[in-house]
Amino acid sequence: MRTYTLNNLKIIIISLLIAQAAYSRDFTNVELKTIHVSGNIYMLEGIHGFAGGNIGVSIGDDGILIVDDQFSKMNKKIRTALAGLKPGQPRFVLNTHWHGDHTGGNTDFSKNATIIAHQNVRKRLMHEQTNALATTPARPKQAWPVITFDESLTLHFNNETIKVLHLPNGHTDGDSIIYFTESNVVHMGDHYFAGMFPFVDIATGGNVLSFADNVKRAIDSVPDDVNIIPGHGPLSNKGELITYYKMLQDSIRFVQQNLDKGMTLEEILKIGLPEHLKSWETGFIKADKWLTFIYQSI
């Protein structure tokens, strides 16, 4: 029989409260803005509130393909936005990773679409997950990807070669980026929080050092004029992604140098980030949490 310490029970209770808050979130005023990215690729971005991760959309003669599907309560609004681009139901849903703000719509969209993701996404959705933000119950079978892959996958859809590449142990252990080659668009998932510190899910296989390596791998594998859909934040370009990568490098270097001096995490937190990195504290991940992620990764 599993036993719990008082501290563990406190963590579980707090996680359940966070999860309940996310479930009861009011999406009444949240809207989706449709942005034409390039070629036949569009981006659905939440405005007037947090809708979840940015959705990539491929529209063409073969039908509709979407990358991620936000929270479950956004399903009707997603369908309305898609109907404004093309009548019909999505044929494919690609999940960049397992988090609920990117897979919440799986159960609904799987009625008509085939869900595709890295094999670890399926494993995570099949079982309860606990991380720094919440405890997430196992998802129903309808939400599980039915096509999974290990390293990479290629789809041929809407006259487009769509390359799906697994980036190991970065944001989680199941993240992928999706490159639409003809339209020259890459969806980075949560390896890219545009203009802000990222959330790195240490508990489900994430690691800041691997995260940075993965971002560099993505930079090296796409053209200079690529259009970039981030997991969160505004539509971006390669120059902005390179700036983001430099922030990751500088942050890791700062923590490592202080650890080499024999400093503890508490002492590093007391010093705080160098001045040139403080402007990245614009999202929900604040400096102390970001430094902690790096410390845990090293």
Helices and strands as residue ranges (DSSP letters): H 6-23, E 31-38, E 41-47, E 55-60, E 63-67, G 72-74, H 75-83, E 90-94, H 100-103, H 106-109, E 114-118, H 119-126, E 129-130, E 135-136, G 141-143, E 147-149, E 152-157, E 160-166, E 176-180, E 185-187, G 189-191, G 202-204, H 208-221, E 227-229, E 236-237, H 238-260, H 265-271, G 275-280, H 287-297
